Amino acid sequence: MRTSWSRSQAGRLSPERRRTDLERLASEPFDVVVVGGGATGAGAAVDAAGRGLRTALLEARDFASGTSSRSSKLVHGGLRYLEQLELGLVHEALTERGLLAGSLAPHLVRPVPFLLPLGNLWERGYYGAGVAAYDVLATALGSSRSRGGLPWHRHLSRAGTLRAFPDLDPSIHGAIRYYDAQVDDARLVVTLARTAASLGASVVSSAQVVGFLREGGRLAGVEVLDVETGRRFRVRARAVVCATGVWSDELAQTLPERPGLRVRASKGVHLVLPRSAIEGSAGIISRTKWSVLFIIPWDRHWLVGTTDTDWDLETAHPAASASDVAYLLQQASEVLRFRLDVSQVEGVYAGLRPLLRGETEETSKLSREHAVVEPEPGLCFVAGGKLTTYRIMARDAVDAAARRIGPDVPASGTHLLPLLGADGFARYWDARARIAKRYKAPVRIVEHLLRRYGCLAPQVLRLATDQPQLARPLPGSEDYLRAEVVYASRAEGALHLDDLLTRRLRLSIESFDRGTRAAMDAAGLAGTVLGWDETRRAAEVEAYLHRVDAERASQRQPDDSAAEAARLTAIEPRRLQPLP
């Protein structure tokens, strides 16, 4: 059994590791190639590599650059499914929530309390029965781990509710407090990618699959473009798993025959506000006319979301419009005792949910959560689903691929496989004061690092100790250390400044300046690791600042079309090739 240290070293996504993996891709045959570096794709790479299969994970942009970094950042069962009597789906998601919070990723997934405001006695009975069923399903079938340490729900009086959330509208009757969990979605995906690498997978971002290889009429692998250099090469594989989310239709169009499903994109917009904007110690969930409203505590911030509208424009860069921002501020204001203002908004992000829509009677009856289809032998598409159940989707996709590889492929073991950073997390957390003393760091910073890196946090602290200038926070940030930029460049596969400030750190949405104050400093730190000269550093900063300006401009536009046009003026650090 590998130690945590040896696993972390094997899972380092360094510039040198990328070069080595590119060489492997071009020269070695693989059992499984996974296309798409979001939660499901990275999870599939962990699953396949964990079964001993020769595995490659290819991502055209950056890990989690699509839907998987733009979610509500919740790990939850989905209360609304109870009304639809989808008990199996709810239980499955709650079981996954318990596994993630309890053993697989306790450093990343943690409980968050929610209040469900009540308007009258009837709602207390109706919603109370639903939340009680939610808690019962989390512990059904005798699963002692399925709750993941989350407390049971409680009914609160009006006075108790206002004590827990003073800024809630005082006309409420009371509330039900229950618990779900939250996660930094982009960090989860990067951790999955590193875990796959630690198990021997070749893991490469900026590697666009531009076509499929066939020999004798059968699938034989994929054709790949190294987006960083423009080099094209072929990767031979016995099976290919496409976990490309809202890009599934685009990739499917390169096939002789379309798969039996299509994916529809639904836009979800979220706002980020400073914690000082609203006084409360729990999240709020409330139903609106068009969607579900979440007001979620997020460290020093609040997340307010979400919208749910069709999106048929550019999938790479969904844009939030002024209408989206105004809608969310209005909906949140209706449950609070005051009105929120756009001047309080620190950050805005928009993501696309991949929703299934069947093309045949068979696929229209597939699970509303996710589906795996095999349009030809050895080629699988997995689509739909949600962040919470990524592991189930990954398992089902690899199961389909394994049937083509042979009968000796073992079953999935990812329900027993902690992700990198999870080993011994509770001990590290209990020892955080001693760790802070050892590395001469504030306890607050150690807690911040433990919740991001788990038992790997000392690797970041060691950087800050060896080079004290790295112990300082980035300009415009109170929490993110300069050492984290160096670590992300050395070990987490970051290739561009946008990767760093948008996904490895979350400064692009967690500060009023959207990370622009940190851009020059971060580019200097990353450039030292990645070999950037002054021209390249300046280009990375220019591209990032231009992207921030384009996003700000899009958020002042009245509708989706105008917002998209404004967003598409940004400079792209990665230039992908249009698929045939």
DAGI-V372971 format. One record per backbone hydrogen bond with DSSP energy under -1.0 kcal/mol. CO is the residue of the C=O (numbers start at 1). NH is the residue of the N-H. If there is no record, write none. Layout:
BEGIN
co=CO nh=NH
co=CO nh=NH
END
This chain:
BEGIN
co=3 nh=7
co=4 nh=8
co=5 nh=9
co=6 nh=10
co=7 nh=11
co=9 nh=12
co=12 nh=14
co=13 nh=493
co=14 nh=18
co=15 nh=19
co=16 nh=20
co=17 nh=21
co=18 nh=22
co=19 nh=23
co=20 nh=24
co=21 nh=25
co=22 nh=26
co=24 nh=28
co=30 nh=238
co=31 nh=239
co=32 nh=56
co=33 nh=241
co=34 nh=58
co=35 nh=243
co=37 nh=64
co=38 nh=42
co=39 nh=43
co=40 nh=44
co=41 nh=45
co=42 nh=46
co=43 nh=47
co=44 nh=48
co=45 nh=49
co=46 nh=50
co=48 nh=53
co=49 nh=52
co=54 nh=31
co=54 nh=32
co=55 nh=202
co=56 nh=34
co=57 nh=204
co=58 nh=36
co=59 nh=207
co=61 nh=206
co=62 nh=65
co=66 nh=69
co=67 nh=70
co=73 nh=183
co=75 nh=181
co=78 nh=81
co=79 nh=82
co=81 nh=86
co=82 nh=85
co=85 nh=87
co=86 nh=90
co=87 nh=91
co=88 nh=92
co=89 nh=93
co=90 nh=94
co=91 nh=95
co=92 nh=96
co=93 nh=97
co=94 nh=98
co=95 nh=99
co=96 nh=100
co=97 nh=101
co=98 nh=102
co=99 nh=103
co=99 nh=104
co=100 nh=105
co=104 nh=419
co=105 nh=108
co=105 nh=109
co=110 nh=182
co=112 nh=180
co=113 nh=283
co=114 nh=178
co=115 nh=285
co=116 nh=176
co=118 nh=173
co=118 nh=174
co=120 nh=124
co=121 nh=125
co=122 nh=126
co=123 nh=127
co=124 nh=128
co=125 nh=129
co=126 nh=130
co=127 nh=131
co=128 nh=132
co=129 nh=133
co=130 nh=134
co=131 nh=135
co=132 nh=136
co=133 nh=137
co=134 nh=138
co=136 nh=139
co=140 nh=143
co=145 nh=148
co=147 nh=150
co=154 nh=177
co=156 nh=175
co=157 nh=161
co=158 nh=162
co=159 nh=163
co=160 nh=164
co=161 nh=165
co=164 nh=281
co=165 nh=168
co=167 nh=337
co=169 nh=172
co=174 nh=118
co=175 nh=156
co=176 nh=116
co=177 nh=154
co=178 nh=114
co=180 nh=112
co=181 nh=75
co=182 nh=110
co=183 nh=185
co=184 nh=188
co=185 nh=189
co=186 nh=190
co=187 nh=191
co=188 nh=192
co=189 nh=193
co=190 nh=194
co=191 nh=195
co=192 nh=196
co=193 nh=197
co=194 nh=198
co=195 nh=199
co=196 nh=201
co=197 nh=200
co=202 nh=57
co=204 nh=59
co=206 nh=227
co=208 nh=225
co=211 nh=223
co=213 nh=220
co=215 nh=218
co=218 nh=215
co=220 nh=237
co=221 nh=213
co=222 nh=235
co=223 nh=210
co=223 nh=211
co=224 nh=233
co=225 nh=208
co=225 nh=227
co=226 nh=230
co=231 nh=226
co=233 nh=224
co=235 nh=222
co=236 nh=30
co=239 nh=33
co=240 nh=380
co=241 nh=35
co=242 nh=382
co=244 nh=247
co=245 nh=248
co=247 nh=251
co=248 nh=252
co=249 nh=253
co=251 nh=254
co=252 nh=255
co=262 nh=357
co=264 nh=355
co=265 nh=311
co=266 nh=353
co=267 nh=309
co=268 nh=351
co=270 nh=349
co=271 nh=304
co=272 nh=346
co=272 nh=347
co=273 nh=302
co=274 nh=277
co=275 nh=278
co=279 nh=167
co=283 nh=115
co=284 nh=295
co=286 nh=293
co=291 nh=288
co=293 nh=286
co=294 nh=305
co=295 nh=284
co=296 nh=303
co=298 nh=301
co=300 nh=275
co=301 nh=298
co=302 nh=273
co=303 nh=296
co=304 nh=271
co=305 nh=294
co=309 nh=267
co=321 nh=325
co=322 nh=326
co=323 nh=327
co=324 nh=328
co=325 nh=329
co=326 nh=330
co=327 nh=331
co=328 nh=332
co=329 nh=333
co=330 nh=334
co=332 nh=335
co=335 nh=169
co=341 nh=344
co=342 nh=345
co=347 nh=272
co=349 nh=270
co=351 nh=268
co=353 nh=266
co=355 nh=264
co=357 nh=262
co=360 nh=364
co=363 nh=366
co=369 nh=385
co=371 nh=383
co=373 nh=381
co=376 nh=379
co=378 nh=240
co=380 nh=242
co=381 nh=373
co=383 nh=371
co=387 nh=390
co=389 nh=393
co=390 nh=394
co=391 nh=395
co=392 nh=396
co=393 nh=397
co=394 nh=398
co=395 nh=399
co=396 nh=400
co=397 nh=401
co=398 nh=402
co=399 nh=403
co=401 nh=404
co=402 nh=406
co=406 nh=409
co=413 nh=416
co=414 nh=417
co=419 nh=422
co=421 nh=455
co=422 nh=425
co=424 nh=428
co=425 nh=429
co=426 nh=430
co=427 nh=431
co=429 nh=432
co=431 nh=435
co=432 nh=436
co=433 nh=437
co=434 nh=438
co=435 nh=439
co=436 nh=441
co=442 nh=446
co=443 nh=447
co=444 nh=448
co=445 nh=449
co=446 nh=450
co=447 nh=451
co=449 nh=453
co=450 nh=454
co=453 nh=456
co=454 nh=457
co=456 nh=459
co=457 nh=461
co=458 nh=462
co=459 nh=463
co=460 nh=464
co=461 nh=465
co=462 nh=466
co=463 nh=467
co=467 nh=470
co=468 nh=471
co=470 nh=483
co=472 nh=482
co=474 nh=477
co=480 nh=474
co=482 nh=486
co=483 nh=487
co=484 nh=488
co=485 nh=489
co=486 nh=490
co=487 nh=491
co=488 nh=492
co=488 nh=494
co=491 nh=13
co=496 nh=500
co=497 nh=501
co=498 nh=502
co=499 nh=503
co=499 nh=504
co=500 nh=505
co=501 nh=508
co=506 nh=509
co=506 nh=510
co=511 nh=514
co=513 nh=516
co=518 nh=522
co=519 nh=523
co=520 nh=524
co=521 nh=525
co=522 nh=526
co=523 nh=527
co=524 nh=528
co=526 nh=530
co=527 nh=531
co=527 nh=532
co=533 nh=537
co=534 nh=538
co=535 nh=539
co=536 nh=540
co=537 nh=541
co=538 nh=542
co=539 nh=543
co=540 nh=544
co=541 nh=545
co=542 nh=546
co=543 nh=547
co=544 nh=548
co=545 nh=549
co=546 nh=550
co=547 nh=551
co=548 nh=552
co=549 nh=553
co=550 nh=554
co=551 nh=555
co=553 nh=556
co=554 nh=557
co=557 nh=322
co=559 nh=563
co=560 nh=564
co=561 nh=565
co=562 nh=566
co=563 nh=567
co=564 nh=568
co=566 nh=569
co=567 nh=570
END
